[in-house]
Amino acid sequence: MVSPQKTFMNIAVLGTGAVGKLIAARLMSLGHDVTIGTRSPAATLARTDSRSLSFLQWLHVQPHLKLESYAHAAAGAEIIFNCTAGQGSLEALELAGTDNLNGKILIDLANPLDFSNGMPPILNPVNEDSLGEQIQRAFPEVHVVKALNTMNAEIMVDPAKISGDHAVFIAGNNEEAKESVRYLLMGFGWKSDYIFDLGDITAARSTEMLLPLWLRLSGRLGTMRFNFSVVR
Ligand SMILES: NC(=O)c1ccc[n+]([C@@H]2O[C@H](COP(=O)([O-])OP(=O)(O)OC[C@H]3O[C@@H](n4cnc5c(N)ncnc54)[C@H](OP(=O)(O)O)[C@@H]3O)[C@@H](O)[C@H]2O)c1
């Protein structure tokens, strides 16, 4: 496993949505070597659905960022972010390949939102299971750390975007992996005292179950720029 304090790493960001792009760009700005993973690089490059920039235009403003298949991105990485849609995450990780993932840290920030019955989405799984646990069971030799899934992506990579002390939660079975993730989060600007380790990967249930509250609050506040705070 990669050393917790290693400064620059080869990192794969699986996912080409808003979250994958923001995480990848932030990691690049911190000096890491980043490859973004997708099902089909050609299809992603041809995508013109973005409100602002097409994926190709966005890639052009990130000169050193590479775009590869999930498998190629994961193969070259020391640490991997899962930024895929929750209902497709297991499929995405299967495509990445067990051999390319084994022994590595996988930071899972996906939420198992099921939109099949429209809005608001429901959680699937929920209560007695979580996406984080499903991933850990499917890939027992991967060090899954659930993190960052309880806030908007802009806040994940730059917590100073909102004032005050606010919280990020981590959960996972491997202490060394969580230590590495803590360092990465501090690189994003998170204060150590506000990184709350909730314990083993079953705690992913609790952070995923914050999503219905997050969605409702976002609607009421009329913004996505907020986060949860823990006070004692
Ligand atoms: N938006 C936020 O601020 C926010 C905050 C917290 C957590 N999250 C979580 O972060 C994740 C990413 O969110 P997002 O809004 O950036 O993007 P998204 O639209 O939820 O997901 C896009 C990515 O998922 C992949 N994908 C979708 N279905 C797939 C399937 N069946 N098999 C393999 N890959 C599949 C896509 O692959 P291709 O590249 O091949 O198209 C794409 O890379 C989600 O799980 C979301 O719940 C989002």
The ligand as an SDF file (V2000), in Angstrom:
LIG
                    3D

 48 52  0  0  0  0  0  0  0  0999 V2000
  -22.4470   15.8720   -7.7120 N   0  0  0  0  0  0  0  0  0  0  0  0
  -21.9450   16.0070   -6.4900 C   0  0  0  0  0  0  0  0  0  0  0  0
  -21.5920   17.1160   -6.0540 O   0  0  0  0  0  0  0  0  0  0  0  0
  -21.7930   14.7790   -5.6310 C   0  0  0  0  0  0  0  0  0  0  0  0
  -21.5990   14.9280   -4.2580 C   0  0  0  0  0  0  0  0  0  0  0  0
  -21.3790   13.7880   -3.4740 C   0  0  0  0  0  0  0  0  0  0  0  0
  -21.3280   12.5300   -4.0710 C   0  0  0  0  0  0  0  0  0  0  0  0
  -21.5620   12.4250   -5.4110 N   0  0  0  0  0  0  0  0  0  0  0  0
  -21.4980   11.1100   -6.0450 C   0  0  0  0  0  0  0  0  0  0  0  0
  -20.3830   11.1130   -6.9440 O   0  0  0  0  0  0  0  0  0  0  0  0
  -20.6490   10.2120   -8.0250 C   0  0  0  0  0  0  0  0  0  0  0  0
  -20.3930   10.9330   -9.3490 C   0  0  0  0  0  0  0  0  0  0  0  0
  -21.3570   11.9390   -9.5320 O   0  0  0  0  0  0  0  0  0  0  0  0
  -21.3560   12.8470  -10.8530 P   0  0  0  0  0  0  0  0  0  0  0  0
  -22.5010   13.7550  -10.7130 O   0  0  0  0  0  0  0  0  0  0  0  0
  -20.0050   13.3960  -11.1090 O   0  0  0  0  0  0  0  0  0  0  0  0
  -21.5600   11.8300  -12.0610 O   0  0  0  0  0  0  0  0  0  0  0  0
  -22.6500   10.7250  -12.4250 P   0  0  0  0  0  0  0  0  0  0  0  0
  -23.4110   11.2250  -13.5890 O   0  0  0  0  0  0  0  0  0  0  0  0
  -23.3920   10.2620  -11.2220 O   0  0  0  0  0  0  0  0  0  0  0  0
  -21.6710    9.5300  -12.9100 O   0  0  0  0  0  0  0  0  0  0  0  0
  -20.9140    9.6710  -14.0640 C   0  0  0  0  0  0  0  0  0  0  0  0
  -19.9050    8.5590  -14.1900 C   0  0  0  0  0  0  0  0  0  0  0  0
  -20.4860    7.2790  -13.8770 O   0  0  0  0  0  0  0  0  0  0  0  0
  -20.1260    6.3660  -14.8970 C   0  0  0  0  0  0  0  0  0  0  0  0
  -21.1810    5.3550  -15.0410 N   0  0  0  0  0  0  0  0  0  0  0  0
  -22.5110    5.5470  -15.0310 C   0  0  0  0  0  0  0  0  0  0  0  0
  -23.1650    4.3790  -15.2020 N   0  0  0  0  0  0  0  0  0  0  0  0
  -22.2090    3.4290  -15.3350 C   0  0  0  0  0  0  0  0  0  0  0  0
  -22.2520    2.0280  -15.5390 C   0  0  0  0  0  0  0  0  0  0  0  0
  -23.3980    1.3590  -15.6230 N   0  0  0  0  0  0  0  0  0  0  0  0
  -21.0760    1.3640  -15.6220 N   0  0  0  0  0  0  0  0  0  0  0  0
  -19.9000    2.0170  -15.5350 C   0  0  0  0  0  0  0  0  0  0  0  0
  -19.8030    3.3570  -15.3410 N   0  0  0  0  0  0  0  0  0  0  0  0
  -20.9380    4.0510  -15.2410 C   0  0  0  0  0  0  0  0  0  0  0  0
  -20.0000    7.2130  -16.1580 C   0  0  0  0  0  0  0  0  0  0  0  0
  -19.1710    6.5270  -17.0560 O   0  0  0  0  0  0  0  0  0  0  0  0
  -18.7280    7.1220  -18.4810 P   0  0  0  0  0  0  0  0  0  0  0  0
  -17.5790    8.0510  -18.2000 O   0  0  0  0  0  0  0  0  0  0  0  0
  -18.3110    5.9360  -19.2340 O   0  0  0  0  0  0  0  0  0  0  0  0
  -19.9210    7.8130  -19.0560 O   0  0  0  0  0  0  0  0  0  0  0  0
  -19.3830    8.4650  -15.6180 C   0  0  0  0  0  0  0  0  0  0  0  0
  -17.9740    8.3540  -15.5800 O   0  0  0  0  0  0  0  0  0  0  0  0
  -22.0870    9.7270   -7.8430 C   0  0  0  0  0  0  0  0  0  0  0  0
  -22.0650    8.4710   -7.2280 O   0  0  0  0  0  0  0  0  0  0  0  0
  -22.6940   10.7700   -6.8970 C   0  0  0  0  0  0  0  0  0  0  0  0
  -23.7390   10.2340   -6.1010 O   0  0  0  0  0  0  0  0  0  0  0  0
  -21.8030   13.5150   -6.2010 C   0  0  0  0  0  0  0  0  0  0  0  0
  1  2  1  0
  2  3  2  0
  2  4  1  0
  4  5  1  0
  4 48  2  0
  5  6  2  0
  6  7  1  0
  7  8  2  0
  8  9  1  0
  8 48  1  0
  9 10  1  0
  9 46  1  0
 10 11  1  0
 11 12  1  0
 11 44  1  0
 12 13  1  0
 13 14  1  0
 14 15  2  0
 14 16  1  0
 14 17  1  0
 17 18  1  0
 18 19  2  0
 18 20  1  0
 18 21  1  0
 21 22  1  0
 22 23  1  0
 23 24  1  0
 23 42  1  0
 24 25  1  0
 25 26  1  0
 25 36  1  0
 26 27  1  0
 26 35  1  0
 27 28  2  0
 28 29  1  0
 29 30  1  0
 29 35  2  0
 30 31  1  0
 30 32  2  0
 32 33  1  0
 33 34  2  0
 34 35  1  0
 36 37  1  0
 36 42  1  0
 37 38  1  0
 38 39  2  0
 38 40  1  0
 38 41  1  0
 42 43  1  0
 44 45  1  0
 44 46  1  0
 46 47  1  0
M  CHG  2   8   1  16  -1
M  END
$$$$
